[in-house]
Amino acid sequence: MAVPKKKTSRRVRNNRRSTHALTRPAYVEDKDSGELRRPHHVDLKTGMYRGRQVLTPKGETTA
């Protein structure tokens, strides 16, 4: 069984654990609709991404 040679200090231990904190997901206001959406994600209601039509809007069907 592996045994550490030296005791890990509180500073080193806490620095390693500093990345474990939970963060809230970021939201930005949409320029066109004014609704909140995730940055760098496609708007599912309109199907727009970076000013271009990428998907067909939700509820709209193509025949």
N, C-alpha and C positions, 0 to 999 in steps of 0.2 A: 504494500500500500504506500502511495506517495505521501510524504510528510513535508510540509514547507520548512525551509531552513530558517526563515525569519518571520516574525509576526507582521501581518499586513497592517499598516497604520490606518487610523480612521480617515485621514485625508485621502489616501490612495483608494481605500474601499469606497468612500462616498463619491469620489470623482468617477469611478467606474460605474456606479449606480445612478449617476446624474442623468444618463440617457434613458432611464426607465420611466421617467415622468410622463403622464398622459397629457396630451394637448388636444384642444378642441379643433375640429376641422375648420379651415378657413372658408369664408364665403365672400363673394364680391357681388356688387350690384350690376345687373345686366344693363348694358347701354340702351338697348331697344325697348325691352319690356319693363325694366325697373325692378324686376324680381331678383331675389338672391339665388345665386348658383355657385357651384364649386369652380374655382379657377382651373383652366386647362381641361375642361370637360365639355362635352356636347350638351346643349340645351335640348332636352328630350321633347319639350312642348313645341318648339319651333323647328328643331332639327338643324339649327345654325351652330357653326363653330368658326371663330375668327372671321366673321363677316361673310362666310360662304354657306350655302345650303348643302349639308352633308347627308342628312337623313330626311326621309319623308316625315312631316309633322305627325304627331300622335293624333289618331282619330281620322286621319285622311287616308283613304284607301286608293290604290291604283288598280284600275281594271285592265 
